């Protein structure tokens, strides 16, 4: 009887471990893969290092990011953290304009 309760407790711990750690991680990996597959030339993205830019070319394993006119950087595709939406892009432009006004 004691062995059965130990076995049930062990099964419970494994189930908790699965639902708290493994399953959410698999979901995040699948979402990131979907994001990487959906990126196309011309999309504004943010890398895992926080660098903002526009995708200028895509290969199977890498992409070129234009961060400023004439400045292209090459990254592996897994370095894409997220796409910038239109709302985020508008906010960024406003922040850039405010910063340039303050410097002038």
GUDOPA-205854 format. One record per atom (N, C-alpha, C, O): atom name; z negated, x, y; residue in one letter. Coordinates in pm, 1 decimal, decimal comma. Atoms other than C-alpha are relative to their C-alpha. Layout:
[CA; [Z; X; Y]; a];
...
//
This chain:
[N; [0,0; 82,4; -119,0]; x];
[CA; [0,0; 0,0; 0,0]; x];
[C; [0,0; 87,4; 126,3]; x];
[O; [68,2; 55,9; 223,7]; x];
[N; [5,2; -90,0; -114,5]; x];
[CA; [-80,5; 285,3; 238,6]; x];
[C; [134,4; 68,4; 20,0]; x];
[O; [175,6; 90,7; 133,8]; x];
[N; [-131,5; -62,3; -9,2]; x];
[CA; [253,6; 449,2; 160,3]; x];
[C; [102,6; -93,3; 62,1]; x];
[O; [189,9; -49,2; 136,8]; x];
[N; [-92,4; 98,8; -56,2]; x];
[CA; [438,4; 129,2; 248,3]; x];
[C; [-20,3; -12,9; 150,7]; x];
[O; [77,2; -19,8; 225,6]; x];
[N; [25,4; 12,1; -143,7]; x];
[CA; [268,8; 100,9; 587,6]; x];
[C; [47,9; 126,2; 73,1]; x];
[O; [96,6; 116,7; 185,8]; x];
[N; [-50,4; -123,7; -59,4]; x];
[CA; [354,3; 466,7; 658,9]; x];
[C; [152,0; -4,2; 10,9]; x];
[O; [209,1; 39,7; 110,7]; x];
[N; [-145,3; 11,4; 0,1]; x];
[CA; [715,9; 398,6; 567,4]; x];
[C; [48,2; -97,7; 107,4]; x];
[O; [147,9; -72,1; 174,9]; x];
[N; [-35,5; 98,5; -102,9]; x];
[CA; [729,1; 91,7; 793,0]; x];
[C; [-18,0; 60,1; 139,1]; x];
[O; [65,8; 40,9; 227,2]; x];
[N; [25,1; -65,4; -129,2]; x];
[CA; [575,8; 290,3; 1080,2]; x];
[C; [108,6; 102,5; 30,8]; x];
[O; [154,9; 111,3; 144,6]; x];
[N; [-105,2; -99,3; -17,5]; x];
[CA; [830,2; 569,0; 1029,4]; x];
[C; [133,0; -67,5; 35,9]; x];
[O; [205,3; -19,4; 123,2]; x];
[N; [-122,3; 74,9; -29,9]; x];
[CA; [1117,4; 316,3; 1028,8]; x];
[C; [-4,9; -55,2; 142,8]; x];
[O; [95,9; -55,9; 213,3]; x];
[N; [17,7; 50,6; -135,7]; x];
[CA; [977,9; 164,9; 1348,4]; x];
[C; [23,0; 111,3; 102,8]; x];
[O; [89,7; 88,9; 203,9]; x];
[N; [-18,7; -112,5; -90,7]; x];
[CA; [965,7; 506,7; 1517,4]; x];
[C; [146,9; 41,3; 9,4]; x];
[O; [195,8; 72,6; 117,9]; x];
[N; [-142,2; -34,2; 0,2]; x];
[CA; [1323,8; 582,3; 1415,6]; x];
[C; [79,5; -104,2; 79,4]; x];
[O; [170,2; -69,0; 154,8]; x];
[N; [-69,2; 106,6; -73,4]; x];
[CA; [1438,6; 244,0; 1551,5]; x];
[C; [-23,9; 14,2; 150,6]; x];
[O; [69,4; -0,2; 229,6]; x];
[N; [30,9; -18,3; -141,6]; x];
[CA; [1261,3; 304,1; 1883,3]; x];
[C; [75,5; 120,8; 54,4]; x];
[O; [132,8; 114,2; 163,1]; x];
[N; [-71,2; -120,9; -40,5]; x];
[CA; [1408,3; 654,7; 1904,3]; x];
[C; [148,7; -30,1; 19,1]; x];
[O; [208,8; 15,4; 116,5]; x];
[N; [-141,9; 33,5; -8,7]; x];
[CA; [1757,5; 516,2; 1841,7]; x];
[C; [28,8; -83,4; 124,5]; x];
[O; [120,1; -51,8; 200,7]; x];
[N; [-28,2; 90,5; -110,6]; x];
[CA; [1736,7; 235,6; 2097,5]; x];
[C; [-39,0; 56,8; 136,4]; x];
[O; [14,4; 12,5; 238,1]; x];
[N; [42,8; -56,6; -127,6]; x];
[CA; [1564,1; 444,9; 2366,2]; x];
[C; [78,1; 126,0; 38,0]; x];
[O; [91,5; 155,4; 156,8]; x];
[N; [-64,2; -126,9; -30,4]; x];
[CA; [1757,7; 771,9; 2338,2]; x];
[C; [146,3; 8,4; -42,7]; x];
[O; [232,7; 37,6; 40,0]; x];
[N; [-134,0; -23,1; 54,4]; x];
[CA; [2066,2; 779,2; 2118,2]; x];
[C; [100,9; -101,6; 52,7]; x];
[O; [208,4; -63,6; 99,0]; x];
[N; [-94,9; 104,3; -41,0]; x];
[CA; [2229,0; 446,4; 2205,5]; x];
[C; [35,6; 8,8; 148,1]; x];
[O; [154,0; 1,5; 181,1]; x];
[N; [-38,1; -13,8; -141,7]; x];
[CA; [2205,7; 484,4; 2586,7]; x];
[C; [85,2; 124,1; 27,7]; x];
[O; [175,3; 119,9; 111,4]; x];
[N; [-78,7; -121,3; -19,6]; x];
[CA; [2341,6; 839,3; 2564,5]; x];
[C; [144,3; -21,3; -44,4]; x];
[O; [236,9; 22,6; 23,8]; x];
[N; [-135,6; 30,1; 46,3]; x];
[CA; [2641,5; 721,9; 2361,6]; x];
[C; [73,0; -88,3; 100,2]; x];
[O; [192,7; -70,9; 123,6]; x];
[N; [-60,8; 88,7; -98,7]; x];
[CA; [2703,0; 450,3; 2619,7]; x];
[C; [43,2; 78,0; 124,1]; x];
[O; [152,1; 54,9; 176,7]; x];
[N; [-35,1; -82,2; -115,3]; x];
[CA; [2696,4; 703,2; 2906,8]; x];
[C; [121,4; 88,0; -29,2]; x];
[O; [208,8; 103,2; 56,2]; x];
[N; [-113,7; -84,8; 37,6]; x];
[CA; [2937,5; 933,3; 2721,1]; x];
[C; [128,7; -82,3; -1,9]; x];
[O; [232,6; -36,2; 45,4]; x];
[N; [-118,2; 86,0; 5,0]; x];
[CA; [3178,0; 644,9; 2660,1]; x];
[C; [44,3; -40,4; 140,6]; x];
[O; [164,2; -44,5; 168,3]; x];
[N; [-34,5; 35,5; -137,9]; x];
[CA; [3162,4; 539,2; 3027,6]; x];
[C; [63,9; 118,1; 72,2]; x];
[O; [159,7; 100,4; 147,5]; x];
[N; [-55,6; -119,0; -64,7]; x];
[CA; [3229,7; 896,4; 3141,9]; x];
[C; [141,3; 27,6; -50,3]; x];
[O; [228,9; 64,4; 28,0]; x];
[N; [-134,1; -19,4; 56,1]; x];
[CA; [3527,6; 925,9; 2906,3]; x];
[C; [98,1; -101,4; 59,9]; x];
[O; [211,6; -66,5; 92,1]; x];
[N; [-84,2; 102,7; -61,2]; x];
[CA; [3666,5; 597,9; 3041,9]; x];
[C; [32,0; 36,4; 144,7]; x];
[O; [145,3; 19,1; 189,5]; x];
[N; [-21,0; -42,9; -138,1]; x];
[CA; [3620,5; 727,2; 3397,7]; x];
[C; [101,9; 112,5; 6,6]; x];
[O; [194,4; 107,2; 87,7]; x];
[N; [-90,9; -114,4; -0,1]; x];
[CA; [3798,0; 1055,6; 3320,7]; x];
[C; [141,8; -43,7; -33,5]; x];
[O; [237,8; 3,9; 27,3]; x];
[N; [-132,9; 47,8; 38,8]; x];
[CA; [4086,3; 873,6; 3151,8]; x];
[C; [64,6; -85,6; 108,4]; x];
[O; [187,1; -96,1; 113,5]; x];
[N; [-55,3; 89,3; -101,8]; x];
[CA; [4125,1; 636,9; 3449,5]; x];
[C; [40,1; 72,4; 128,1]; x];
[O; [105,8; 13,2; 213,7]; x];
[N; [-32,5; -74,8; -121,3]; x];
[CA; [4160,1; 909,4; 3713,7]; x];
[C; [149,0; 31,8; 2,4]; x];
[O; [207,1; 72,1; -98,3]; x];
[N; [-142,1; -32,4; -16,1]; x];
[CA; [4511,6; 954,9; 3848,4]; x];
[C; [19,9; 78,0; 130,1]; x];
[O; [-71,4; 89,1; 212,0]; x];
[N; [-32,9; -77,3; -119,6]; x];
[CA; [4684,0; 1163,2; 4115,1]; x];
[C; [-16,0; -89,6; 122,6]; x];
[O; [30,8; -203,5; 124,6]; x];
[N; [23,5; 75,0; -122,8]; x];
[CA; [4578,1; 1051,9; 4462,1]; x];
[C; [-138,0; -62,5; 9,0]; x];
[O; [-177,5; -109,5; 115,7]; x];
[N; [135,0; 57,3; -2,0]; x];
[CA; [4231,2; 930,6; 4363,3]; x];
[C; [-96,6; 95,9; 68,8]; x];
[O; [-88,7; 217,5; 51,1]; x];
[N; [107,8; -78,4; -58,8]; x];
[CA; [3935,9; 1048,5; 4569,3]; x];
[C; [-114,5; 3,4; -100,8]; x];
[O; [-157,9; -100,6; -150,3]; x];
[N; [105,9; -15,8; 99,2]; x];
[CA; [3667,0; 1188,3; 4339,5]; x];
[C; [-109,9; 91,3; 54,3]; x];
[O; [-92,1; 162,1; 153,4]; x];
[N; [111,2; -90,8; -25,5]; x];
[CA; [3333,1; 1366,0; 4351,4]; x];
[C; [-27,1; 72,9; -131,2]; x];
[O; [-37,5; 10,1; -236,5]; x];
[N; [25,9; -78,6; 120,6]; x];
[CA; [3268,6; 1649,6; 4106,1]; x];
[C; [-149,5; 2,6; -29,2]; x];
[O; [-230,4; -43,2; 51,4]; x];
[N; [141,2; -8,9; 35,7]; x];
[CA; [2942,4; 1715,3; 3924,9]; x];
[C; [-75,6; 93,8; 92,2]; x];
[O; [-198,3; 88,1; 99,7]; x];
[N; [62,0; -89,4; -97,5]; x];
[CA; [2877,0; 1984,9; 4184,8]; x];
[C; [-11,1; -60,9; 138,3]; x];
[O; [-65,1; 2,1; 229,2]; x];
[N; [8,9; 68,7; -126,9]; x];
[CA; [2907,9; 1731,8; 4467,9]; x];
[C; [117,1; 24,6; 93,0]; x];
[O; [110,9; -12,2; 210,3]; x];
[N; [-116,7; -29,7; -82,5]; x];
[CA; [3248,2; 1847,4; 4594,3]; x];
[C; [90,1; -123,0; 7,4]; x];
[O; [127,7; -179,3; -95,4]; x];
[N; [-87,1; 115,5; -23,0]; x];
[CA; [3459,8; 1567,4; 4746,5]; x];
[C; [142,6; 48,9; 19,1]; x];
[O; [165,6; 152,8; 80,9]; x];
[N; [-139,3; -35,8; -19,0]; x];
[CA; [3837,3; 1576,9; 4731,5]; x];
[C; [93,0; -102,1; -61,3]; x];
[O; [50,0; -202,8; -117,5]; x];
[N; [-104,2; 87,4; 52,3]; x];
[CA; [4164,2; 1415,8; 4630,0]; x];
[C; [71,1; 71,4; -114,2]; x];
[O; [108,0; 188,2; -102,0]; x];
[N; [-67,8; -56,9; 116,0]; x];
[CA; [4321,9; 1473,5; 4289,3]; x];
[C; [147,4; 19,2; 35,6]; x];
[O; [216,9; -76,1; 70,9]; x];
[N; [-139,2; -27,9; -34,9]; x];
[CA; [4655,1; 1646,3; 4349,9]; x];
[C; [88,3; 19,1; -122,2]; x];
[O; [209,5; -0,5; -113,8]; x];
[N; [-76,6; -7,5; 124,9]; x];
[CA; [4761,5; 1711,2; 3988,6]; x];
[C; [-96,9; -8,4; -117,4]; x];
[O; [-214,3; 27,3; -107,5]; x];
[N; [80,0; 17,5; 121,5]; x];
[CA; [4638,2; 1636,7; 3638,5]; x];
[C; [68,9; 67,2; -117,2]; x];
[O; [190,0; 53,3; -134,9]; x];
[N; [-45,3; -50,7; 128,4]; x];
[CA; [4676,1; 1827,0; 3313,3]; x];
[C; [-82,2; -70,3; -107,8]; x];
[O; [-164,7; -156,6; -78,1]; x];
[N; [76,7; 59,6; 108,5]; x];
[CA; [4540,7; 1735,0; 2972,8]; x];
[C; [-147,9; 36,9; 9,1]; x];
[O; [-234,7; -46,1; -17,6]; x];
[N; [138,5; -47,7; -2,3]; x];
[CA; [4226,0; 1943,7; 3021,8]; x];
[C; [-54,9; 28,0; 138,6]; x];
[O; [-175,3; 48,9; 153,1]; x];
[N; [47,3; -38,3; -132,9]; x];
[CA; [4208,2; 2011,1; 3395,8]; x];
[C; [69,6; -82,2; 107,5]; x];
[O; [162,2; -158,6; 80,4]; x];
[N; [-62,4; 66,0; -114,2]; x];
[CA; [4292,9; 1881,0; 3740,0]; x];
[C; [-16,1; 88,1; 122,7]; x];
[O; [-107,3; 170,5; 130,0]; x];
[N; [8,7; -70,1; -126,8]; x];
[CA; [4357,9; 2020,9; 4086,2]; x];
[C; [-56,2; -96,7; 103,0]; x];
[O; [-16,0; -212,8; 110,5]; x];
[N; [65,7; 80,7; -101,6]; x];
[CA; [4142,6; 1893,7; 4369,3]; x];
[C; [31,6; 58,2; 137,5]; x];
[O; [5,3; 175,6; 163,7]; x];
[N; [-26,2; -41,9; -137,0]; x];
[CA; [4256,8; 1911,2; 4730,9]; x];
[C; [-122,9; -36,9; 82,6]; x];
[O; [-153,5; -154,7; 101,1]; x];
[N; [122,1; 23,6; -76,2]; x];
[CA; [3941,6; 1953,3; 4939,3]; x];
[C; [23,4; 8,7; 149,9]; x];
[O; [-57,2; -40,9; 228,6]; x];
[N; [-38,6; -14,9; -139,2]; x];
[CA; [4112,4; 2038,9; 5267,7]; x];
[C; [149,9; 31,8; -1,3]; x];
[O; [200,3; 81,4; -102,0]; x];
[N; [-144,0; -31,2; 1,6]; x];
[CA; [4477,3; 2075,2; 5371,7]; x];
[C; [24,3; 146,9; -34,6]; x];
[O; [-25,5; 236,8; 33,2]; x];
[N; [-31,9; -134,9; 44,2]; x];
[CA; [4609,4; 2379,5; 5188,3]; x];
[C; [-103,7; 63,4; -91,6]; x];
[O; [-86,2; 177,4; -134,7]; x];
[N; [104,9; -54,9; 86,8]; x];
[CA; [4293,3; 2425,9; 4979,6]; x];
[C; [-6,5; -83,7; -127,6]; x];
[O; [-54,0; -197,2; -126,1]; x];
[N; [2,0; 66,4; 129,9]; x];
[CA; [4333,3; 2333,3; 4611,7]; x];
[C; [-91,1; 77,7; -93,5]; x];
[O; [-85,4; 200,5; -100,0]; x];
[N; [90,3; -60,0; 97,3]; x];
[CA; [4068,4; 2398,5; 4349,1]; x];
[C; [27,7; -61,2; -135,9]; x];
[O; [58,7; -180,0; -145,5]; x];
[N; [-24,4; 48,7; 136,2]; x];
[CA; [4109,6; 2369,0; 3971,4]; x];
[C; [-134,5; -18,5; -70,8]; x];
[O; [-221,3; 68,7; -66,8]; x];
[N; [120,2; 34,2; 75,2]; x];
[CA; [3840,1; 2200,2; 3760,3]; x];
[C; [38,7; -52,0; -137,7]; x];
[O; [151,4; -97,1; -158,3]; x];
[N; [-19,7; 68,6; 127,6]; x];
[CA; [3805,3; 2086,0; 3401,4]; x];
[C; [-22,9; -148,2; 25,2]; x];
[O; [-99,9; -185,8; 113,6]; x];
[N; [7,8; 145,0; -23,6]; x];
[CA; [3840,9; 1710,0; 3373,2]; x];
[C; [-140,9; -54,6; -15,0]; x];
[O; [-176,5; -153,1; 49,7]; x];
[N; [136,6; 49,6; 19,5]; x];
[CA; [3483,3; 1668,3; 3254,5]; x];
[C; [-88,0; 23,1; 121,9]; x];
[O; [-201,0; -25,7; 125,7]; x];
[N; [77,6; -24,2; -121,7]; x];
[CA; [3367,2; 1789,8; 3599,2]; x];
[C; [2,8; -118,6; 95,4]; x];
[O; [-65,5; -116,1; 197,8]; x];
[N; [-4,9; 117,5; -86,1]; x];
[CA; [3451,9; 1450,4; 3749,9]; x];
[C; [-127,8; -79,5; -20,9]; x];
[O; [-158,0; -122,0; -132,4]; x];
[N; [123,3; 77,3; 9,1]; x];
[CA; [3125,7; 1273,7; 3828,0]; x];
[C; [26,8; -147,6; 26,8]; x];
[O; [-26,6; -234,8; -41,7]; x];
[N; [-32,4; 139,8; -30,8]; x];
[CA; [3269,3; 958,8; 3987,1]; x];
[C; [119,0; -6,4; 94,0]; x];
[O; [155,2; 91,2; 159,8]; x];
[N; [-106,3; 28,5; -95,3]; x];
[CA; [3553,6; 806,4; 4180,3]; x];
[C; [-64,0; -51,9; 127,4]; x];
[O; [-169,6; -115,1; 124,5]; x];
[N; [46,8; 52,9; -127,7]; x];
[CA; [3508,2; 729,1; 4547,0]; x];
[C; [72,5; -131,4; 23,6]; x];
[O; [195,4; -136,7; 20,5]; x];
[N; [-60,5; 130,3; -27,0]; x];
[CA; [3565,7; 362,5; 4621,2]; x];
[C; [38,4; -7,8; 147,0]; x];
[O; [2,6; 80,0; 225,5]; x];
[N; [-44,1; 17,0; -138,9]; x];
[CA; [3719,7; 234,9; 4943,9]; x];
[C; [-119,8; -10,4; 94,4]; x];
[O; [-116,1; 45,2; 204,2]; x];
[N; [118,3; 14,6; -84,9]; x];
[CA; [3376,1; 140,2; 5082,7]; x];
[C; [-66,3; 135,3; 23,6]; x];
[O; [-106,5; 167,0; 135,6]; x];
[N; [61,0; -131,9; -13,1]; x];
[CA; [3237,6; 486,7; 5013,0]; x];
[C; [86,6; 91,0; 86,1]; x];
[O; [34,2; 170,4; 164,2]; x];
[N; [-90,9; -82,9; -79,7]; x];
[CA; [3545,8; 649,9; 5165,6]; x];
[C; [-11,5; -35,7; 147,9]; x];
[O; [-9,5; 53,8; 232,5]; x];
[N; [14,3; 42,1; -139,3]; x];
[CA; [3507,9; 444,3; 5485,8]; x];
[C; [-130,8; 52,0; 58,3]; x];
[O; [-133,6; 99,3; 172,0]; x];
[N; [128,9; -52,4; -45,8]; x];
[CA; [3141,3; 540,5; 5513,8]; x];
[C; [7,9; 150,4; 23,2]; x];
[O; [-47,5; 201,3; 120,6]; x];
[N; [-12,4; -145,1; -13,3]; x];
[CA; [3230,5; 907,4; 5460,9]; x];
[C; [78,6; 35,7; 125,8]; x];
[O; [42,0; 129,3; 196,9]; x];
[N; [-78,1; -26,3; -121,1]; x];
[CA; [3494,8; 895,8; 5736,0]; x];
[C; [-84,6; -23,5; 125,2]; x];
[O; [-77,3; 53,5; 221,0]; x];
[N; [87,3; 27,2; -115,1]; x];
[CA; [3242,2; 737,9; 5974,9]; x];
[C; [-101,5; 112,2; 18,0]; x];
[O; [-126,4; 155,8; 130,4]; x];
[N; [95,7; -110,4; -7,3]; x];
[CA; [2986,5; 1007,3; 5891,1]; x];
[C; [66,7; 126,5; 52,9]; x];
[O; [7,6; 199,2; 132,8]; x];
[N; [-73,1; -118,5; -46,6]; x];
[CA; [3249,0; 1278,8; 5946,3]; x];
[C; [29,9; -10,1; 150,0]; x];
[O; [19,4; 88,8; 222,5]; x];
[N; [-29,3; 19,0; -141,4]; x];
[CA; [3345,6; 1129,9; 6283,6]; x];
[C; [-125,8; 19,5; 84,3]; x];
[O; [-120,8; 81,8; 190,4]; x];
[N; [125,0; -17,4; -73,1]; x];
[CA; [2981,9; 1113,6; 6393,6]; x];
[C; [-40,1; 147,4; 7,4]; x];
[O; [-86,3; 195,1; 111,1]; x];
[N; [34,8; -141,3; 3,1]; x];
[CA; [2925,1; 1472,5; 6288,3]; x];
[C; [88,7; 81,5; 93,5]; x];
[O; [40,9; 173,5; 159,8]; x];
[N; [-90,5; -74,2; -88,7]; x];
[CA; [3234,0; 1594,8; 6476,4]; x];
[C; [-29,1; -33,2; 146,2]; x];
[O; [-14,0; 53,4; 232,4]; x];
[N; [35,7; 38,4; -136,0]; x];
[CA; [3128,0; 1400,1; 6788,4]; x];
[C; [-126,2; 73,5; 46,2]; x];
[O; [-136,2; 114,6; 161,8]; x];
[N; [123,6; -70,3; -33,7]; x];
[CA; [2783,1; 1559,9; 6777,7]; x];
[C; [22,8; 147,9; 24,5]; x];
[O; [-45,8; 209,0; 106,5]; x];
[N; [-29,2; -142,5; -15,7]; x];
[CA; [2932,0; 1908,6; 6746,6]; x];
[C; [76,8; 28,4; 128,3]; x];
[O; [68,9; 138,2; 183,3]; x];
[N; [-83,9; -20,2; -120,9]; x];
[CA; [3166,7; 1857,9; 7043,1]; x];
[C; [-79,2; -6,3; 127,2]; x];
[O; [-23,1; 8,7; 235,8]; x];
//
